[in-house]
Amino acid sequence: MIDSNKMVDELLCVLEDKGIRVFYQYPEDFETLPSVSYYNLITTEGFRADNAEQAQLSRMQIDIWAKQRTQPGKIAKMVNEIMQNAGWLRELSRDLPKETEHHVYHHTMRFAKEVYLGG
């Protein structure tokens, strides 16, 4: 099994150079935005042969959090490019209702990738 959280963390860390904080699961706070959070939705066997797992299918959730209305769309384009360049397939991208407690705009994305094990 491959740690897909680690894979995605290494991909998204380039966003920090653009002033976008990256978090596993959920932002630590909503004071310093924009930020992106990610987590593994599910990982299953993608393919089995000779009584051994040969590939895994991972699905990742990536959420974008921002104070400015135009930021989620711009960040989503960056995230999409990063993920697709690494072989991930976008399954979903959508705006969610504004998070009223913190007055934050929220955009969610889901990606899938089949990862072959071994070399």
Backbone as JSON Lines, residues from 0, in Angstrom:
{"i":0,"aa":"M","n":[0.85,-1.18,0.0],"ca":[0.0,0.0,0.0],"c":[0.89,1.24,0.0]}
{"i":1,"aa":"I","n":[0.46,2.23,-0.76],"ca":[1.19,3.49,-0.86],"c":[0.41,4.56,-0.11]}
{"i":2,"aa":"D","n":[1.1,5.42,0.62],"ca":[0.48,6.5,1.39],"c":[0.1,7.63,0.44]}
{"i":3,"aa":"S","n":[-1.16,7.67,0.03],"ca":[-1.59,8.69,-0.92],"c":[-1.62,10.08,-0.29]}
{"i":4,"aa":"N","n":[-1.8,10.17,1.03],"ca":[-1.72,11.48,1.69],"c":[-0.33,12.09,1.5]}
{"i":5,"aa":"K","n":[0.69,11.27,1.65],"ca":[2.06,11.76,1.47],"c":[2.28,12.21,0.03]}
{"i":6,"aa":"M","n":[1.75,11.44,-0.93],"ca":[1.89,11.8,-2.34],"c":[1.29,13.18,-2.61]}
{"i":7,"aa":"V","n":[0.08,13.4,-2.12],"ca":[-0.62,14.65,-2.39],"c":[0.02,15.8,-1.62]}
{"i":8,"aa":"D","n":[0.47,15.57,-0.41],"ca":[1.15,16.61,0.35],"c":[2.37,17.11,-0.42]}
{"i":9,"aa":"E","n":[3.14,16.19,-0.98],"ca":[4.33,16.58,-1.74],"c":[3.96,17.36,-3.0]}
{"i":10,"aa":"L","n":[2.81,17.05,-3.6],"ca":[2.37,17.79,-4.78],"c":[1.89,19.2,-4.42]}
{"i":11,"aa":"L","n":[1.09,19.3,-3.37],"ca":[0.46,20.58,-3.03],"c":[1.39,21.55,-2.32]}
{"i":12,"aa":"C","n":[2.52,21.08,-1.82],"ca":[3.42,21.97,-1.07],"c":[3.9,23.15,-1.92]}
{"i":13,"aa":"V","n":[3.87,23.04,-3.25],"ca":[4.28,24.17,-4.11],"c":[3.33,25.36,-3.95]}
{"i":14,"aa":"L","n":[2.12,25.14,-3.47],"ca":[1.18,26.23,-3.26],"c":[1.65,27.18,-2.16]}
{"i":15,"aa":"E","n":[2.42,26.66,-1.22],"ca":[2.9,27.49,-0.12],"c":[3.81,28.61,-0.62]}
{"i":16,"aa":"D","n":[4.5,28.39,-1.74],"ca":[5.32,29.44,-2.35],"c":[4.47,30.58,-2.88]}
{"i":17,"aa":"K","n":[3.18,30.33,-3.07],"ca":[2.25,31.34,-3.57],"c":[1.41,31.94,-2.43]}
{"i":18,"aa":"G","n":[1.79,31.64,-1.18],"ca":[1.07,32.18,-0.03],"c":[-0.18,31.43,0.35]}
{"i":19,"aa":"I","n":[-0.32,30.19,-0.14],"ca":[-1.49,29.37,0.17],"c":[-1.04,28.27,1.13]}
{"i":20,"aa":"R","n":[-1.58,28.3,2.34],"ca":[-1.19,27.29,3.32],"c":[-1.85,25.96,2.99]}
{"i":21,"aa":"V","n":[-1.14,24.86,3.27],"ca":[-1.62,23.51,2.97],"c":[-1.71,22.73,4.28]}
{"i":22,"aa":"F","n":[-2.86,22.08,4.49],"ca":[-3.1,21.33,5.72],"c":[-3.62,19.93,5.41]}
{"i":23,"aa":"Y","n":[-3.27,19.0,6.26],"ca":[-3.86,17.67,6.23],"c":[-5.18,17.72,6.99]}
{"i":24,"aa":"Q","n":[-6.23,17.28,6.4],"ca":[-7.59,17.15,6.91],"c":[-8.35,18.48,7.0]}
{"i":25,"aa":"Y","n":[-7.86,19.46,7.76],"ca":[-8.66,20.65,8.01],"c":[-7.73,21.79,8.41]}
{"i":26,"aa":"P","n":[-8.0,23.02,7.98],"ca":[-7.13,24.14,8.38],"c":[-7.06,24.29,9.9]}
{"i":27,"aa":"E","n":[-5.91,24.71,10.38],"ca":[-5.76,24.92,11.83],"c":[-6.59,26.11,12.3]}
{"i":28,"aa":"D","n":[-6.74,27.11,11.44],"ca":[-7.54,28.28,11.78],"c":[-8.03,28.91,10.48]}
{"i":29,"aa":"F","n":[-8.96,29.86,10.63],"ca":[-9.5,30.55,9.46],"c":[-9.09,32.02,9.46]}
{"i":30,"aa":"E","n":[-8.06,32.35,10.22],"ca":[-7.58,33.72,10.28],"c":[-6.63,34.04,9.13]}
{"i":31,"aa":"T","n":[-5.78,33.08,8.78],"ca":[-4.8,33.29,7.73],"c":[-5.21,32.46,6.52]}
{"i":32,"aa":"L","n":[-5.86,33.1,5.58],"ca":[-6.33,32.43,4.37],"c":[-5.73,33.14,3.16]}
{"i":33,"aa":"P","n":[-5.69,32.49,2.02],"ca":[-6.33,31.24,1.67],"c":[-5.55,30.03,2.14]}
{"i":34,"aa":"S","n":[-6.25,28.91,2.17],"ca":[-5.59,27.65,2.51],"c":[-6.27,26.51,1.75]}
{"i":35,"aa":"V","n":[-5.54,25.4,1.68],"ca":[-6.02,24.18,1.04],"c":[-5.85,23.05,2.03]}
{"i":36,"aa":"S","n":[-6.86,22.21,2.14],"ca":[-6.73,21.02,2.99],"c":[-7.03,19.79,2.13]}
{"i":37,"aa":"Y","n":[-6.49,18.67,2.55],"ca":[-6.65,17.44,1.77],"c":[-6.73,16.25,2.71]}
{"i":38,"aa":"Y","n":[-7.35,15.18,2.25],"ca":[-7.33,13.91,2.97],"c":[-7.77,12.8,2.03]}
{"i":39,"aa":"N","n":[-7.39,11.6,2.38],"ca":[-7.72,10.41,1.61],"c":[-9.16,10.02,1.91]}
{"i":40,"aa":"L","n":[-10.01,10.03,0.89],"ca":[-11.39,9.58,1.08],"c":[-11.46,8.07,1.23]}
{"i":41,"aa":"I","n":[-10.76,7.38,0.31],"ca":[-10.75,5.92,0.35],"c":[-9.63,5.4,-0.54]}
{"i":42,"aa":"T","n":[-9.04,4.32,-0.1],"ca":[-8.06,3.61,-0.92],"c":[-8.47,2.14,-0.95]}
{"i":43,"aa":"T","n":[-8.58,1.6,-2.14],"ca":[-8.95,0.2,-2.3],"c":[-7.95,-0.48,-3.22]}
{"i":44,"aa":"E","n":[-8.03,-1.8,-3.26],"ca":[-7.22,-2.52,-4.24],"c":[-7.72,-2.16,-5.63]}
{"i":45,"aa":"G","n":[-6.79,-1.83,-6.5],"ca":[-7.16,-1.5,-7.86],"c":[-7.05,-2.71,-8.78]}
{"i":46,"aa":"F","n":[-6.1,-3.59,-8.46],"ca":[-5.85,-4.77,-9.29],"c":[-5.08,-5.79,-8.48]}
{"i":47,"aa":"R","n":[-5.43,-7.07,-8.64],"ca":[-4.77,-8.14,-7.91],"c":[-4.4,-9.23,-8.91]}
{"i":48,"aa":"A","n":[-3.17,-9.74,-8.78],"ca":[-2.71,-10.86,-9.62],"c":[-1.72,-11.68,-8.81]}
{"i":49,"aa":"D","n":[-1.67,-12.98,-9.09],"ca":[-0.76,-13.89,-8.38],"c":[-0.9,-13.75,-6.87]}
{"i":50,"aa":"N","n":[-2.16,-13.63,-6.41],"ca":[-2.48,-13.53,-4.98],"c":[-1.83,-12.34,-4.29]}
{"i":51,"aa":"A","n":[-1.59,-11.26,-5.01],"ca":[-0.99,-10.07,-4.41],"c":[-1.57,-8.81,-5.05]}
{"i":52,"aa":"E","n":[-1.68,-7.78,-4.25],"ca":[-2.14,-6.49,-4.75],"c":[-1.1,-5.92,-5.7]}
{"i":53,"aa":"Q","n":[-1.52,-5.53,-6.89],"ca":[-0.62,-4.97,-7.89],"c":[-0.83,-3.47,-8.08]}
{"i":54,"aa":"A","n":[-2.02,-2.99,-7.71],"ca":[-2.34,-1.58,-7.86],"c":[-3.38,-1.19,-6.82]}
{"i":55,"aa":"Q","n":[-3.38,0.09,-6.47],"ca":[-4.4,0.59,-5.57],"c":[-5.1,1.77,-6.24]}
{"i":56,"aa":"L","n":[-6.37,1.94,-5.9],"ca":[-7.14,3.07,-6.39],"c":[-7.38,3.99,-5.2]}
{"i":57,"aa":"S","n":[-6.88,5.22,-5.31],"ca":[-7.04,6.2,-4.22],"c":[-7.91,7.35,-4.68]}
{"i":58,"aa":"R","n":[-8.76,7.81,-3.77],"ca":[-9.58,8.99,-4.01],"c":[-9.26,10.01,-2.92]}
{"i":59,"aa":"M","n":[-8.96,11.24,-3.37],"ca":[-8.57,12.31,-2.46],"c":[-9.58,13.44,-2.48]}
{"i":60,"aa":"Q","n":[-9.82,14.01,-1.32],"ca":[-10.65,15.2,-1.17],"c":[-9.71,16.38,-0.97]}
{"i":61,"aa":"I","n":[-9.91,17.44,-1.72],"ca":[-9.13,18.66,-1.56],"c":[-10.12,19.8,-1.4]}
{"i":62,"aa":"D","n":[-9.98,20.56,-0.32],"ca":[-10.87,21.69,-0.04],"c":[-10.08,22.99,-0.07]}
{"i":63,"aa":"I","n":[-10.7,24.0,-0.64],"ca":[-10.09,25.33,-0.74],"c":[-10.91,26.26,0.13]}
{"i":64,"aa":"W","n":[-10.2,27.06,0.94],"ca":[-10.83,27.97,1.88],"c":[-10.28,29.37,1.63]}
{"i":65,"aa":"A","n":[-11.16,30.37,1.5],"ca":[-10.69,31.72,1.19],"c":[-11.67,32.77,1.72]}
{"i":66,"aa":"K","n":[-11.16,33.95,1.98],"ca":[-11.98,35.07,2.43],"c":[-12.53,35.87,1.25]}
{"i":67,"aa":"Q","n":[-11.8,35.87,0.13],"ca":[-12.21,36.63,-1.04],"c":[-12.97,35.73,-2.02]}
{"i":68,"aa":"R","n":[-14.04,36.24,-2.57],"ca":[-14.93,35.48,-3.44],"c":[-14.23,34.9,-4.67]}
{"i":69,"aa":"T","n":[-13.26,35.61,-5.22],"ca":[-12.61,35.16,-6.45],"c":[-11.47,34.17,-6.23]}
{"i":70,"aa":"Q","n":[-10.99,34.04,-5.02],"ca":[-9.84,33.17,-4.76],"c":[-10.09,31.68,-4.97]}
{"i":71,"aa":"P","n":[-11.21,31.11,-4.53],"ca":[-11.39,29.66,-4.7],"c":[-11.26,29.19,-6.15]}
{"i":72,"aa":"G","n":[-11.83,29.91,-7.08],"ca":[-11.75,29.52,-8.48],"c":[-10.33,29.54,-9.01]}
{"i":73,"aa":"K","n":[-9.58,30.58,-8.66],"ca":[-8.18,30.69,-9.1],"c":[-7.33,29.57,-8.51]}
{"i":74,"aa":"I","n":[-7.54,29.29,-7.24],"ca":[-6.77,28.23,-6.57],"c":[-7.17,26.87,-7.12]}
{"i":75,"aa":"A","n":[-8.46,26.68,-7.39],"ca":[-8.93,25.4,-7.95],"c":[-8.24,25.12,-9.28]}
{"i":76,"aa":"K","n":[-8.04,26.13,-10.11],"ca":[-7.33,25.94,-11.38],"c":[-5.9,25.47,-11.13]}
{"i":77,"aa":"M","n":[-5.23,26.06,-10.13],"ca":[-3.86,25.65,-9.8],"c":[-3.83,24.22,-9.29]}
{"i":78,"aa":"V","n":[-4.74,23.89,-8.38],"ca":[-4.81,22.53,-7.82],"c":[-5.08,21.52,-8.92]}
{"i":79,"aa":"N","n":[-6.02,21.84,-9.8],"ca":[-6.35,20.94,-10.89],"c":[-5.13,20.66,-11.77]}
{"i":80,"aa":"E","n":[-4.39,21.7,-12.11],"ca":[-3.2,21.52,-12.94],"c":[-2.15,20.66,-12.24]}
{"i":81,"aa":"I","n":[-1.92,20.93,-10.97],"ca":[-0.94,20.15,-10.2],"c":[-1.33,18.67,-10.17]}
{"i":82,"aa":"M","n":[-2.58,18.42,-9.83],"ca":[-3.03,17.04,-9.68],"c":[-3.07,16.31,-11.03]}
{"i":83,"aa":"Q","n":[-3.6,16.94,-12.07],"ca":[-3.68,16.28,-13.36],"c":[-2.3,16.04,-13.96]}
{"i":84,"aa":"N","n":[-1.36,16.95,-13.73],"ca":[0.01,16.74,-14.22],"c":[0.66,15.54,-13.54]}
{"i":85,"aa":"A","n":[0.17,15.18,-12.36],"ca":[0.7,14.02,-11.64],"c":[-0.14,12.76,-11.89]}
{"i":86,"aa":"G","n":[-1.07,12.83,-12.84],"ca":[-1.82,11.64,-13.21],"c":[-3.14,11.43,-12.48]}
{"i":87,"aa":"W","n":[-3.58,12.4,-11.7],"ca":[-4.85,12.28,-10.98],"c":[-5.99,12.74,-11.88]}
{"i":88,"aa":"L","n":[-7.13,12.06,-11.79],"ca":[-8.32,12.38,-12.56],"c":[-9.3,13.14,-11.67]}
{"i":89,"aa":"R","n":[-9.72,14.32,-12.12],"ca":[-10.7,15.09,-11.34],"c":[-12.07,14.46,-11.5]}
{"i":90,"aa":"E","n":[-12.69,14.11,-10.39],"ca":[-14.03,13.53,-10.41],"c":[-15.11,14.56,-10.04]}
{"i":91,"aa":"L","n":[-14.72,15.61,-9.32],"ca":[-15.69,16.58,-8.84],"c":[-14.98,17.89,-8.54]}
{"i":92,"aa":"S","n":[-15.65,18.98,-8.83],"ca":[-15.19,20.3,-8.44],"c":[-16.43,21.16,-8.29]}
{"i":93,"aa":"R","n":[-16.65,21.7,-7.09],"ca":[-17.87,22.48,-6.89],"c":[-17.73,23.44,-5.72]}
{"i":94,"aa":"D","n":[-18.48,24.53,-5.83],"ca":[-18.58,25.48,-4.73],"c":[-19.55,24.93,-3.7]}
{"i":95,"aa":"L","n":[-19.26,25.21,-2.45],"ca":[-20.17,24.87,-1.36],"c":[-20.71,26.17,-0.77]}
{"i":96,"aa":"P","n":[-21.82,26.1,-0.04],"ca":[-22.33,27.33,0.57],"c":[-21.27,27.98,1.45]}
{"i":97,"aa":"K","n":[-21.29,29.29,1.48],"ca":[-20.33,30.05,2.27],"c":[-20.41,29.6,3.73]}
{"i":98,"aa":"E","n":[-19.25,29.33,4.3],"ca":[-19.15,28.88,5.69],"c":[-19.45,30.09,6.58]}
{"i":99,"aa":"T","n":[-20.63,30.11,7.19],"ca":[-21.11,31.32,7.86],"c":[-20.42,31.62,9.18]}
{"i":100,"aa":"E","n":[-20.0,30.6,9.9],"ca":[-19.36,30.84,11.21],"c":[-18.1,31.69,11.06]}
{"i":101,"aa":"H","n":[-17.3,31.39,10.04],"ca":[-16.03,32.1,9.84],"c":[-16.08,33.04,8.63]}
{"i":102,"aa":"H","n":[-17.22,33.11,7.94],"ca":[-17.38,33.93,6.73],"c":[-16.32,33.59,5.69]}
{"i":103,"aa":"V","n":[-16.28,32.3,5.34],"ca":[-15.25,31.77,4.46],"c":[-15.91,31.13,3.23]}
{"i":104,"aa":"Y","n":[-15.32,31.39,2.06],"ca":[-15.75,30.72,0.85],"c":[-15.07,29.35,0.79]}
{"i":105,"aa":"H","n":[-15.83,28.36,0.33],"ca":[-15.37,26.96,0.37],"c":[-15.63,26.32,-0.99]}
{"i":106,"aa":"H","n":[-14.58,25.74,-1.56],"ca":[-14.67,25.0,-2.82],"c":[-14.1,23.61,-2.57]}
{"i":107,"aa":"T","n":[-14.76,22.59,-3.06],"ca":[-14.28,21.23,-2.83],"c":[-13.97,20.55,-4.16]}
{"i":108,"aa":"M","n":[-12.98,19.67,-4.13],"ca":[-12.58,18.92,-5.32],"c":[-12.29,17.49,-4.91]}
{"i":109,"aa":"R","n":[-12.52,16.56,-5.83],"ca":[-12.17,15.16,-5.59],"c":[-11.4,14.64,-6.8]}
{"i":110,"aa":"F","n":[-10.36,13.88,-6.49],"ca":[-9.5,13.31,-7.51],"c":[-9.31,11.82,-7.26]}
{"i":111,"aa":"A","n":[-9.06,11.07,-8.33],"ca":[-8.8,9.63,-8.23],"c":[-7.57,9.29,-9.05]}
{"i":112,"aa":"K","n":[-6.85,8.26,-8.56],"ca":[-5.68,7.79,-9.29],"c":[-5.45,6.32,-8.97]}
{"i":113,"aa":"E","n":[-5.15,5.55,-10.02],"ca":[-4.74,4.18,-9.81],"c":[-3.21,4.16,-9.78]}
{"i":114,"aa":"V","n":[-2.67,3.67,-8.69],"ca":[-1.23,3.67,-8.47],"c":[-0.74,2.23,-8.52]}
{"i":115,"aa":"Y","n":[0.21,1.97,-9.39],"ca":[0.76,0.61,-9.51],"c":[1.9,0.42,-8.52]}
{"i":116,"aa":"L","n":[1.87,-0.7,-7.82],"ca":[2.84,-0.98,-6.77],"c":[4.08,-1.64,-7.36]}
{"i":117,"aa":"G","n":[5.16,-1.51,-6.63],"ca":[6.41,-2.15,-7.08],"c":[7.06,-1.36,-8.2]}
{"i":118,"aa":"G","n":[7.96,-2.01,-8.89],"ca":[8.68,-1.25,-9.91],"c":[8.89,-1.95,-11.16]}
